[in-house]
Amino acid sequence: MAKSTDTSKMGRPRGFDTTAALDAAMRVFWEKGYEGATLKDLTDAMRINRSSMWVAFGNKEELFKKAFERYVSTYQAFMGAALQKPTVREIIESSLRGTVDFLSTSGNPKGCLSLNAALAVGDEAEPIKRWMLQGRKQGESLAKKRFEQAKRTGELGAKVDAAALARYVGTLLQGLCIQGASGATKAEMTKVVDTALGFMGY
């Protein structure tokens, strides 16, 4: 006699593609920011109900974090590659030009998800703002360590402030994102990069 199966103890398969749903949520956050994205916006775009969203991704804050991690791995991989370049010039230029290419890619929402989320001002968004700030500080810390290494090898002068240089490059990147969100063309943003590199002696 065949053993009976207790279906009540078996997990029910999800009736949707979690990757596609996460990509849809990412785009909503990217277009509307964290605060601007309502649960209805998210569930409509993901084509699931709230219960399914909560089971698969957690609450709105957890969904945003998962969507942002997806965004970084999908759209921001060039930043990690830039830090692996052999010289400081290549690191800075690659990160700036890579950002221009990213911001001017057809079909992407304007600007960048990190900036759109950082502009949130309400109490609801405070935990996300702190989380995003921590992420930016980690990025600056990685750049600072790389610039300190360049000082030790003599590529950068001993008087160069590695932390200030890392913040300066980060400020340029954020400025490009603002320009992109405001409708600047690729040619216009490229001129900004050329000017910045020129002032830095590159």
PyMOL commands that place a pseudoatom at each C-alpha (Angstrom):
pseudoatom trace, name=CA, resn=MET, resi=1, chain=A, elem=C, hetatm=0, pos=[0.000, 0.000, 0.000]
pseudoatom trace, name=CA, resn=ALA, resi=2, chain=A, elem=C, hetatm=0, pos=[1.456, 3.381, -0.974]
pseudoatom trace, name=CA, resn=LYS, resi=3, chain=A, elem=C, hetatm=0, pos=[2.237, 5.828, 1.787]
pseudoatom trace, name=CA, resn=SER, resi=4, chain=A, elem=C, hetatm=0, pos=[-0.123, 8.744, 1.984]
pseudoatom trace, name=CA, resn=THR, resi=5, chain=A, elem=C, hetatm=0, pos=[1.283, 12.232, 1.573]
pseudoatom trace, name=CA, resn=ASP, resi=6, chain=A, elem=C, hetatm=0, pos=[0.384, 14.950, 4.062]
pseudoatom trace, name=CA, resn=THR, resi=7, chain=A, elem=C, hetatm=0, pos=[-0.024, 17.881, 1.692]
pseudoatom trace, name=CA, resn=SER, resi=8, chain=A, elem=C, hetatm=0, pos=[-0.708, 20.231, 4.566]
pseudoatom trace, name=CA, resn=LYS, resi=9, chain=A, elem=C, hetatm=0, pos=[2.961, 19.985, 5.547]
pseudoatom trace, name=CA, resn=MET, resi=10, chain=A, elem=C, hetatm=0, pos=[4.273, 20.553, 2.070]
pseudoatom trace, name=CA, resn=GLY, resi=11, chain=A, elem=C, hetatm=0, pos=[5.244, 24.028, 0.958]
pseudoatom trace, name=CA, resn=ARG, resi=12, chain=A, elem=C, hetatm=0, pos=[2.997, 25.399, -1.737]
pseudoatom trace, name=CA, resn=PRO, resi=13, chain=A, elem=C, hetatm=0, pos=[4.955, 26.517, -4.792]
pseudoatom trace, name=CA, resn=ARG, resi=14, chain=A, elem=C, hetatm=0, pos=[4.862, 30.232, -5.467]
pseudoatom trace, name=CA, resn=GLY, resi=15, chain=A, elem=C, hetatm=0, pos=[2.766, 31.127, -8.458]
pseudoatom trace, name=CA, resn=PHE, resi=16, chain=A, elem=C, hetatm=0, pos=[5.111, 33.878, -9.640]
pseudoatom trace, name=CA, resn=ASP, resi=17, chain=A, elem=C, hetatm=0, pos=[8.691, 34.497, -10.689]
pseudoatom trace, name=CA, resn=THR, resi=18, chain=A, elem=C, hetatm=0, pos=[10.376, 36.047, -7.647]
pseudoatom trace, name=CA, resn=THR, resi=19, chain=A, elem=C, hetatm=0, pos=[13.236, 37.497, -9.712]
pseudoatom trace, name=CA, resn=ALA, resi=20, chain=A, elem=C, hetatm=0, pos=[10.852, 39.180, -12.130]
pseudoatom trace, name=CA, resn=ALA, resi=21, chain=A, elem=C, hetatm=0, pos=[8.772, 40.472, -9.223]
pseudoatom trace, name=CA, resn=LEU, resi=22, chain=A, elem=C, hetatm=0, pos=[11.871, 41.868, -7.508]
pseudoatom trace, name=CA, resn=ASP, resi=23, chain=A, elem=C, hetatm=0, pos=[12.969, 43.542, -10.734]
pseudoatom trace, name=CA, resn=ALA, resi=24, chain=A, elem=C, hetatm=0, pos=[9.532, 45.137, -11.031]
pseudoatom trace, name=CA, resn=ALA, resi=25, chain=A, elem=C, hetatm=0, pos=[9.700, 46.408, -7.439]
pseudoatom trace, name=CA, resn=MET, resi=26, chain=A, elem=C, hetatm=0, pos=[13.189, 47.753, -8.068]
pseudoatom trace, name=CA, resn=ARG, resi=27, chain=A, elem=C, hetatm=0, pos=[11.934, 49.776, -11.018]
pseudoatom trace, name=CA, resn=VAL, resi=28, chain=A, elem=C, hetatm=0, pos=[9.060, 51.237, -8.977]
pseudoatom trace, name=CA, resn=PHE, resi=29, chain=A, elem=C, hetatm=0, pos=[11.455, 52.320, -6.231]
pseudoatom trace, name=CA, resn=TRP, resi=30, chain=A, elem=C, hetatm=0, pos=[13.832, 53.667, -8.866]
pseudoatom trace, name=CA, resn=GLU, resi=31, chain=A, elem=C, hetatm=0, pos=[11.138, 55.756, -10.527]
pseudoatom trace, name=CA, resn=LYS, resi=32, chain=A, elem=C, hetatm=0, pos=[9.275, 56.931, -7.417]
pseudoatom trace, name=CA, resn=GLY, resi=33, chain=A, elem=C, hetatm=0, pos=[11.769, 56.716, -4.571]
pseudoatom trace, name=CA, resn=TYR, resi=34, chain=A, elem=C, hetatm=0, pos=[11.204, 54.850, -1.325]
pseudoatom trace, name=CA, resn=GLU, resi=35, chain=A, elem=C, hetatm=0, pos=[8.499, 57.123, 0.073]
pseudoatom trace, name=CA, resn=GLY, resi=36, chain=A, elem=C, hetatm=0, pos=[6.773, 57.675, -3.247]
pseudoatom trace, name=CA, resn=ALA, resi=37, chain=A, elem=C, hetatm=0, pos=[6.341, 53.964, -3.916]
pseudoatom trace, name=CA, resn=THR, resi=38, chain=A, elem=C, hetatm=0, pos=[3.058, 52.822, -2.364]
pseudoatom trace, name=CA, resn=LEU, resi=39, chain=A, elem=C, hetatm=0, pos=[2.250, 49.212, -1.568]
pseudoatom trace, name=CA, resn=LYS, resi=40, chain=A, elem=C, hetatm=0, pos=[-0.352, 49.319, -4.353]
pseudoatom trace, name=CA, resn=ASP, resi=41, chain=A, elem=C, hetatm=0, pos=[2.284, 50.584, -6.807]
pseudoatom trace, name=CA, resn=LEU, resi=42, chain=A, elem=C, hetatm=0, pos=[4.561, 47.743, -5.790]
pseudoatom trace, name=CA, resn=THR, resi=43, chain=A, elem=C, hetatm=0, pos=[2.038, 44.905, -5.809]
pseudoatom trace, name=CA, resn=ASP, resi=44, chain=A, elem=C, hetatm=0, pos=[0.513, 46.090, -9.092]
pseudoatom trace, name=CA, resn=ALA, resi=45, chain=A, elem=C, hetatm=0, pos=[3.943, 46.159, -10.741]
pseudoatom trace, name=CA, resn=MET, resi=46, chain=A, elem=C, hetatm=0, pos=[4.949, 42.825, -9.211]
pseudoatom trace, name=CA, resn=ARG, resi=47, chain=A, elem=C, hetatm=0, pos=[1.557, 41.312, -10.170]
pseudoatom trace, name=CA, resn=ILE, resi=48, chain=A, elem=C, hetatm=0, pos=[1.069, 39.782, -6.744]
pseudoatom trace, name=CA, resn=ASN, resi=49, chain=A, elem=C, hetatm=0, pos=[-1.101, 40.500, -3.724]
pseudoatom trace, name=CA, resn=ARG, resi=50, chain=A, elem=C, hetatm=0, pos=[0.169, 41.910, -0.452]
pseudoatom trace, name=CA, resn=SER, resi=51, chain=A, elem=C, hetatm=0, pos=[0.131, 38.551, 1.299]
pseudoatom trace, name=CA, resn=SER, resi=52, chain=A, elem=C, hetatm=0, pos=[2.368, 37.029, -1.356]
pseudoatom trace, name=CA, resn=MET, resi=53, chain=A, elem=C, hetatm=0, pos=[4.699, 40.018, -1.172]
pseudoatom trace, name=CA, resn=TRP, resi=54, chain=A, elem=C, hetatm=0, pos=[5.031, 39.729, 2.591]
pseudoatom trace, name=CA, resn=VAL, resi=55, chain=A, elem=C, hetatm=0, pos=[5.693, 35.997, 2.427]
pseudoatom trace, name=CA, resn=ALA, resi=56, chain=A, elem=C, hetatm=0, pos=[8.286, 36.283, -0.348]
pseudoatom trace, name=CA, resn=PHE, resi=57, chain=A, elem=C, hetatm=0, pos=[10.009, 39.551, 0.525]
pseudoatom trace, name=CA, resn=GLY, resi=58, chain=A, elem=C, hetatm=0, pos=[8.882, 40.793, 3.931]
pseudoatom trace, name=CA, resn=ASN, resi=59, chain=A, elem=C, hetatm=0, pos=[7.675, 44.330, 4.591]
pseudoatom trace, name=CA, resn=LYS, resi=60, chain=A, elem=C, hetatm=0, pos=[8.299, 47.386, 2.412]
pseudoatom trace, name=CA, resn=GLU, resi=61, chain=A, elem=C, hetatm=0, pos=[11.664, 48.140, 4.029]
pseudoatom trace, name=CA, resn=GLU, resi=62, chain=A, elem=C, hetatm=0, pos=[12.908, 44.583, 3.528]
pseudoatom trace, name=CA, resn=LEU, resi=63, chain=A, elem=C, hetatm=0, pos=[11.618, 44.572, -0.038]
pseudoatom trace, name=CA, resn=PHE, resi=64, chain=A, elem=C, hetatm=0, pos=[13.505, 47.791, -0.751]
pseudoatom trace, name=CA, resn=LYS, resi=65, chain=A, elem=C, hetatm=0, pos=[16.754, 46.376, 0.634]
pseudoatom trace, name=CA, resn=LYS, resi=66, chain=A, elem=C, hetatm=0, pos=[16.418, 43.264, -1.531]
pseudoatom trace, name=CA, resn=ALA, resi=67, chain=A, elem=C, hetatm=0, pos=[15.550, 45.408, -4.558]
pseudoatom trace, name=CA, resn=PHE, resi=68, chain=A, elem=C, hetatm=0, pos=[18.506, 47.698, -3.922]
pseudoatom trace, name=CA, resn=GLU, resi=69, chain=A, elem=C, hetatm=0, pos=[20.904, 44.759, -3.620]
pseudoatom trace, name=CA, resn=ARG, resi=70, chain=A, elem=C, hetatm=0, pos=[19.538, 43.512, -6.930]
pseudoatom trace, name=CA, resn=TYR, resi=71, chain=A, elem=C, hetatm=0, pos=[20.047, 46.992, -8.398]
pseudoatom trace, name=CA, resn=VAL, resi=72, chain=A, elem=C, hetatm=0, pos=[23.677, 47.123, -7.249]
pseudoatom trace, name=CA, resn=SER, resi=73, chain=A, elem=C, hetatm=0, pos=[24.531, 43.690, -8.638]
pseudoatom trace, name=CA, resn=THR, resi=74, chain=A, elem=C, hetatm=0, pos=[22.692, 44.320, -11.916]
pseudoatom trace, name=CA, resn=TYR, resi=75, chain=A, elem=C, hetatm=0, pos=[23.381, 47.974, -12.695]
pseudoatom trace, name=CA, resn=GLN, resi=76, chain=A, elem=C, hetatm=0, pos=[26.271, 49.067, -10.492]
pseudoatom trace, name=CA, resn=ALA, resi=77, chain=A, elem=C, hetatm=0, pos=[28.784, 46.267, -11.036]
pseudoatom trace, name=CA, resn=PHE, resi=78, chain=A, elem=C, hetatm=0, pos=[30.984, 48.687, -12.964]
pseudoatom trace, name=CA, resn=MET, resi=79, chain=A, elem=C, hetatm=0, pos=[31.790, 50.504, -9.700]
pseudoatom trace, name=CA, resn=GLY, resi=80, chain=A, elem=C, hetatm=0, pos=[33.385, 47.424, -8.183]
pseudoatom trace, name=CA, resn=ALA, resi=81, chain=A, elem=C, hetatm=0, pos=[35.290, 46.830, -11.407]
pseudoatom trace, name=CA, resn=ALA, resi=82, chain=A, elem=C, hetatm=0, pos=[36.536, 50.438, -11.357]
pseudoatom trace, name=CA, resn=LEU, resi=83, chain=A, elem=C, hetatm=0, pos=[38.159, 49.953, -7.943]
pseudoatom trace, name=CA, resn=GLN, resi=84, chain=A, elem=C, hetatm=0, pos=[40.180, 47.075, -9.362]
pseudoatom trace, name=CA, resn=LYS, resi=85, chain=A, elem=C, hetatm=0, pos=[41.839, 49.281, -11.974]
pseudoatom trace, name=CA, resn=PRO, resi=86, chain=A, elem=C, hetatm=0, pos=[45.640, 49.512, -11.576]
pseudoatom trace, name=CA, resn=THR, resi=87, chain=A, elem=C, hetatm=0, pos=[45.970, 53.298, -11.238]
pseudoatom trace, name=CA, resn=VAL, resi=88, chain=A, elem=C, hetatm=0, pos=[44.114, 56.069, -9.427]
pseudoatom trace, name=CA, resn=ARG, resi=89, chain=A, elem=C, hetatm=0, pos=[43.457, 57.831, -12.706]
pseudoatom trace, name=CA, resn=GLU, resi=90, chain=A, elem=C, hetatm=0, pos=[41.839, 54.722, -14.164]
pseudoatom trace, name=CA, resn=ILE, resi=91, chain=A, elem=C, hetatm=0, pos=[39.791, 54.175, -10.999]
pseudoatom trace, name=CA, resn=ILE, resi=92, chain=A, elem=C, hetatm=0, pos=[38.380, 57.702, -11.006]
pseudoatom trace, name=CA, resn=GLU, resi=93, chain=A, elem=C, hetatm=0, pos=[37.878, 57.932, -14.745]
pseudoatom trace, name=CA, resn=SER, resi=94, chain=A, elem=C, hetatm=0, pos=[36.296, 54.496, -14.998]
pseudoatom trace, name=CA, resn=SER, resi=95, chain=A, elem=C, hetatm=0, pos=[33.853, 55.213, -12.171]
pseudoatom trace, name=CA, resn=LEU, resi=96, chain=A, elem=C, hetatm=0, pos=[32.856, 58.600, -13.612]
pseudoatom trace, name=CA, resn=ARG, resi=97, chain=A, elem=C, hetatm=0, pos=[32.517, 57.503, -17.224]
pseudoatom trace, name=CA, resn=GLY, resi=98, chain=A, elem=C, hetatm=0, pos=[30.799, 54.294, -16.158]
pseudoatom trace, name=CA, resn=THR, resi=99, chain=A, elem=C, hetatm=0, pos=[28.263, 56.389, -14.276]
pseudoatom trace, name=CA, resn=VAL, resi=100, chain=A, elem=C, hetatm=0, pos=[27.633, 58.537, -17.353]
pseudoatom trace, name=CA, resn=ASP, resi=101, chain=A, elem=C, hetatm=0, pos=[27.095, 55.402, -19.471]
pseudoatom trace, name=CA, resn=PHE, resi=102, chain=A, elem=C, hetatm=0, pos=[24.740, 53.996, -16.848]
pseudoatom trace, name=CA, resn=LEU, resi=103, chain=A, elem=C, hetatm=0, pos=[22.738, 57.205, -16.500]
pseudoatom trace, name=CA, resn=SER, resi=104, chain=A, elem=C, hetatm=0, pos=[22.350, 57.572, -20.256]
pseudoatom trace, name=CA, resn=THR, resi=105, chain=A, elem=C, hetatm=0, pos=[21.278, 53.988, -20.922]
pseudoatom trace, name=CA, resn=SER, resi=106, chain=A, elem=C, hetatm=0, pos=[18.017, 53.991, -22.852]
pseudoatom trace, name=CA, resn=GLY, resi=107, chain=A, elem=C, hetatm=0, pos=[15.097, 52.447, -21.001]
pseudoatom trace, name=CA, resn=ASN, resi=108, chain=A, elem=C, hetatm=0, pos=[16.394, 53.114, -17.481]
pseudoatom trace, name=CA, resn=PRO, resi=109, chain=A, elem=C, hetatm=0, pos=[14.490, 55.464, -15.188]
pseudoatom trace, name=CA, resn=LYS, resi=110, chain=A, elem=C, hetatm=0, pos=[16.160, 58.857, -14.804]
pseudoatom trace, name=CA, resn=GLY, resi=111, chain=A, elem=C, hetatm=0, pos=[18.824, 59.252, -12.140]
pseudoatom trace, name=CA, resn=CYS, resi=112, chain=A, elem=C, hetatm=0, pos=[19.836, 56.474, -9.802]
pseudoatom trace, name=CA, resn=LEU, resi=113, chain=A, elem=C, hetatm=0, pos=[17.958, 54.473, -7.211]
pseudoatom trace, name=CA, resn=SER, resi=114, chain=A, elem=C, hetatm=0, pos=[20.403, 55.336, -4.420]
pseudoatom trace, name=CA, resn=LEU, resi=115, chain=A, elem=C, hetatm=0, pos=[19.909, 59.075, -4.895]
pseudoatom trace, name=CA, resn=ASN, resi=116, chain=A, elem=C, hetatm=0, pos=[16.141, 58.804, -5.249]
pseudoatom trace, name=CA, resn=ALA, resi=117, chain=A, elem=C, hetatm=0, pos=[15.926, 56.872, -1.990]
pseudoatom trace, name=CA, resn=ALA, resi=118, chain=A, elem=C, hetatm=0, pos=[18.294, 59.247, -0.195]
pseudoatom trace, name=CA, resn=LEU, resi=119, chain=A, elem=C, hetatm=0, pos=[16.001, 62.188, -0.953]
pseudoatom trace, name=CA, resn=ALA, resi=120, chain=A, elem=C, hetatm=0, pos=[13.273, 60.692, 1.238]
pseudoatom trace, name=CA, resn=VAL, resi=121, chain=A, elem=C, hetatm=0, pos=[12.383, 62.962, 4.159]
pseudoatom trace, name=CA, resn=GLY, resi=122, chain=A, elem=C, hetatm=0, pos=[9.527, 61.363, 6.122]
pseudoatom trace, name=CA, resn=ASP, resi=123, chain=A, elem=C, hetatm=0, pos=[9.752, 59.437, 9.378]
pseudoatom trace, name=CA, resn=GLU, resi=124, chain=A, elem=C, hetatm=0, pos=[8.826, 56.230, 7.571]
pseudoatom trace, name=CA, resn=ALA, resi=125, chain=A, elem=C, hetatm=0, pos=[11.977, 56.464, 5.460]
pseudoatom trace, name=CA, resn=GLU, resi=126, chain=A, elem=C, hetatm=0, pos=[14.409, 57.241, 8.286]
pseudoatom trace, name=CA, resn=PRO, resi=127, chain=A, elem=C, hetatm=0, pos=[15.636, 53.609, 8.678]
pseudoatom trace, name=CA, resn=ILE, resi=128, chain=A, elem=C, hetatm=0, pos=[16.219, 53.404, 4.921]
pseudoatom trace, name=CA, resn=LYS, resi=129, chain=A, elem=C, hetatm=0, pos=[18.084, 56.719, 4.909]
pseudoatom trace, name=CA, resn=ARG, resi=130, chain=A, elem=C, hetatm=0, pos=[20.385, 55.435, 7.660]
pseudoatom trace, name=CA, resn=TRP, resi=131, chain=A, elem=C, hetatm=0, pos=[20.897, 52.166, 5.786]
pseudoatom trace, name=CA, resn=MET, resi=132, chain=A, elem=C, hetatm=0, pos=[21.718, 53.987, 2.562]
pseudoatom trace, name=CA, resn=LEU, resi=133, chain=A, elem=C, hetatm=0, pos=[24.105, 56.337, 4.387]
pseudoatom trace, name=CA, resn=GLN, resi=134, chain=A, elem=C, hetatm=0, pos=[25.920, 53.355, 5.846]
pseudoatom trace, name=CA, resn=GLY, resi=135, chain=A, elem=C, hetatm=0, pos=[26.280, 51.895, 2.363]
pseudoatom trace, name=CA, resn=ARG, resi=136, chain=A, elem=C, hetatm=0, pos=[27.710, 55.128, 0.985]
pseudoatom trace, name=CA, resn=LYS, resi=137, chain=A, elem=C, hetatm=0, pos=[30.185, 55.307, 3.855]
pseudoatom trace, name=CA, resn=GLN, resi=138, chain=A, elem=C, hetatm=0, pos=[31.300, 51.766, 3.094]
pseudoatom trace, name=CA, resn=GLY, resi=139, chain=A, elem=C, hetatm=0, pos=[31.850, 52.746, -0.536]
pseudoatom trace, name=CA, resn=GLU, resi=140, chain=A, elem=C, hetatm=0, pos=[33.895, 55.773, 0.490]
pseudoatom trace, name=CA, resn=SER, resi=141, chain=A, elem=C, hetatm=0, pos=[35.887, 53.608, 2.878]
pseudoatom trace, name=CA, resn=LEU, resi=142, chain=A, elem=C, hetatm=0, pos=[36.828, 51.222, 0.066]
pseudoatom trace, name=CA, resn=ALA, resi=143, chain=A, elem=C, hetatm=0, pos=[37.934, 54.139, -2.114]
pseudoatom trace, name=CA, resn=LYS, resi=144, chain=A, elem=C, hetatm=0, pos=[39.886, 55.669, 0.787]
pseudoatom trace, name=CA, resn=LYS, resi=145, chain=A, elem=C, hetatm=0, pos=[41.786, 52.422, 1.372]
pseudoatom trace, name=CA, resn=ARG, resi=146, chain=A, elem=C, hetatm=0, pos=[42.654, 52.218, -2.309]
pseudoatom trace, name=CA, resn=PHE, resi=147, chain=A, elem=C, hetatm=0, pos=[43.887, 55.822, -2.347]
pseudoatom trace, name=CA, resn=GLU, resi=148, chain=A, elem=C, hetatm=0, pos=[45.927, 55.223, 0.817]
pseudoatom trace, name=CA, resn=GLN, resi=149, chain=A, elem=C, hetatm=0, pos=[47.547, 52.312, -0.962]
pseudoatom trace, name=CA, resn=ALA, resi=150, chain=A, elem=C, hetatm=0, pos=[48.398, 54.650, -3.849]
pseudoatom trace, name=CA, resn=LYS, resi=151, chain=A, elem=C, hetatm=0, pos=[50.052, 57.008, -1.352]
pseudoatom trace, name=CA, resn=ARG, resi=152, chain=A, elem=C, hetatm=0, pos=[52.201, 54.196, 0.012]
pseudoatom trace, name=CA, resn=THR, resi=153, chain=A, elem=C, hetatm=0, pos=[53.386, 53.258, -3.470]
pseudoatom trace, name=CA, resn=GLY, resi=154, chain=A, elem=C, hetatm=0, pos=[54.110, 56.886, -4.347]
pseudoatom trace, name=CA, resn=GLU, resi=155, chain=A, elem=C, hetatm=0, pos=[51.426, 57.167, -7.017]
pseudoatom trace, name=CA, resn=LEU, resi=156, chain=A, elem=C, hetatm=0, pos=[49.747, 59.858, -4.918]
pseudoatom trace, name=CA, resn=GLY, resi=157, chain=A, elem=C, hetatm=0, pos=[51.682, 62.489, -3.019]
pseudoatom trace, name=CA, resn=ALA, resi=158, chain=A, elem=C, hetatm=0, pos=[52.140, 62.188, 0.727]
pseudoatom trace, name=CA, resn=LYS, resi=159, chain=A, elem=C, hetatm=0, pos=[50.059, 65.325, 1.317]
pseudoatom trace, name=CA, resn=VAL, resi=160, chain=A, elem=C, hetatm=0, pos=[46.987, 63.976, -0.468]
pseudoatom trace, name=CA, resn=ASP, resi=161, chain=A, elem=C, hetatm=0, pos=[44.073, 63.452, 1.923]
pseudoatom trace, name=CA, resn=ALA, resi=162, chain=A, elem=C, hetatm=0, pos=[42.785, 60.029, 0.900]
pseudoatom trace, name=CA, resn=ALA, resi=163, chain=A, elem=C, hetatm=0, pos=[39.497, 60.442, 2.777]
pseudoatom trace, name=CA, resn=ALA, resi=164, chain=A, elem=C, hetatm=0, pos=[38.831, 63.863, 1.213]
pseudoatom trace, name=CA, resn=LEU, resi=165, chain=A, elem=C, hetatm=0, pos=[39.640, 62.525, -2.252]
pseudoatom trace, name=CA, resn=ALA, resi=166, chain=A, elem=C, hetatm=0, pos=[37.219, 59.636, -1.748]
pseudoatom trace, name=CA, resn=ARG, resi=167, chain=A, elem=C, hetatm=0, pos=[34.480, 62.065, -0.651]
pseudoatom trace, name=CA, resn=TYR, resi=168, chain=A, elem=C, hetatm=0, pos=[35.259, 64.338, -3.597]
pseudoatom trace, name=CA, resn=VAL, resi=169, chain=A, elem=C, hetatm=0, pos=[34.854, 61.515, -6.101]
pseudoatom trace, name=CA, resn=GLY, resi=170, chain=A, elem=C, hetatm=0, pos=[31.659, 60.445, -4.338]
pseudoatom trace, name=CA, resn=THR, resi=171, chain=A, elem=C, hetatm=0, pos=[30.358, 64.013, -4.607]
pseudoatom trace, name=CA, resn=LEU, resi=172, chain=A, elem=C, hetatm=0, pos=[31.092, 64.032, -8.333]
pseudoatom trace, name=CA, resn=LEU, resi=173, chain=A, elem=C, hetatm=0, pos=[29.225, 60.748, -8.759]
pseudoatom trace, name=CA, resn=GLN, resi=174, chain=A, elem=C, hetatm=0, pos=[26.205, 62.051, -6.847]
pseudoatom trace, name=CA, resn=GLY, resi=175, chain=A, elem=C, hetatm=0, pos=[26.292, 65.247, -8.900]
pseudoatom trace, name=CA, resn=LEU, resi=176, chain=A, elem=C, hetatm=0, pos=[26.211, 63.259, -12.111]
pseudoatom trace, name=CA, resn=CYS, resi=177, chain=A, elem=C, hetatm=0, pos=[23.188, 61.360, -10.801]
pseudoatom trace, name=CA, resn=ILE, resi=178, chain=A, elem=C, hetatm=0, pos=[21.411, 64.663, -10.125]
pseudoatom trace, name=CA, resn=GLN, resi=179, chain=A, elem=C, hetatm=0, pos=[22.310, 65.846, -13.622]
pseudoatom trace, name=CA, resn=GLY, resi=180, chain=A, elem=C, hetatm=0, pos=[21.001, 62.614, -15.108]
pseudoatom trace, name=CA, resn=ALA, resi=181, chain=A, elem=C, hetatm=0, pos=[17.756, 62.865, -13.147]
pseudoatom trace, name=CA, resn=SER, resi=182, chain=A, elem=C, hetatm=0, pos=[17.375, 66.446, -14.406]
pseudoatom trace, name=CA, resn=GLY, resi=183, chain=A, elem=C, hetatm=0, pos=[17.585, 65.352, -18.030]
pseudoatom trace, name=CA, resn=ALA, resi=184, chain=A, elem=C, hetatm=0, pos=[21.226, 66.090, -18.880]
pseudoatom trace, name=CA, resn=THR, resi=185, chain=A, elem=C, hetatm=0, pos=[22.397, 64.357, -22.059]
pseudoatom trace, name=CA, resn=LYS, resi=186, chain=A, elem=C, hetatm=0, pos=[25.305, 61.960, -22.258]
pseudoatom trace, name=CA, resn=ALA, resi=187, chain=A, elem=C, hetatm=0, pos=[27.348, 64.597, -24.102]
pseudoatom trace, name=CA, resn=GLU, resi=188, chain=A, elem=C, hetatm=0, pos=[26.665, 67.154, -21.366]
pseudoatom trace, name=CA, resn=MET, resi=189, chain=A, elem=C, hetatm=0, pos=[27.602, 64.768, -18.570]
pseudoatom trace, name=CA, resn=THR, resi=190, chain=A, elem=C, hetatm=0, pos=[30.712, 63.674, -20.460]
pseudoatom trace, name=CA, resn=LYS, resi=191, chain=A, elem=C, hetatm=0, pos=[31.852, 67.304, -20.586]
pseudoatom trace, name=CA, resn=VAL, resi=192, chain=A, elem=C, hetatm=0, pos=[31.393, 67.506, -16.806]
pseudoatom trace, name=CA, resn=VAL, resi=193, chain=A, elem=C, hetatm=0, pos=[33.605, 64.439, -16.394]
pseudoatom trace, name=CA, resn=ASP, resi=194, chain=A, elem=C, hetatm=0, pos=[36.219, 65.837, -18.773]
pseudoatom trace, name=CA, resn=THR, resi=195, chain=A, elem=C, hetatm=0, pos=[36.259, 69.095, -16.806]
pseudoatom trace, name=CA, resn=ALA, resi=196, chain=A, elem=C, hetatm=0, pos=[36.568, 67.336, -13.442]
pseudoatom trace, name=CA, resn=LEU, resi=197, chain=A, elem=C, hetatm=0, pos=[39.415, 65.141, -14.667]
pseudoatom trace, name=CA, resn=GLY, resi=198, chain=A, elem=C, hetatm=0, pos=[41.136, 68.205, -16.085]
pseudoatom trace, name=CA, resn=PHE, resi=199, chain=A, elem=C, hetatm=0, pos=[41.011, 70.017, -12.752]
pseudoatom trace, name=CA, resn=MET, resi=200, chain=A, elem=C, hetatm=0, pos=[42.451, 66.933, -11.071]
pseudoatom trace, name=CA, resn=GLY, resi=201, chain=A, elem=C, hetatm=0, pos=[45.372, 66.957, -13.494]
pseudoatom trace, name=CA, resn=TYR, resi=202, chain=A, elem=C, hetatm=0, pos=[44.042, 64.018, -15.485]
for i in range(1, 202): cmd.bond("trace and resi %d" % i, "trace and resi %d" % (i + 1))
show_as sticks, trace
zoom trace
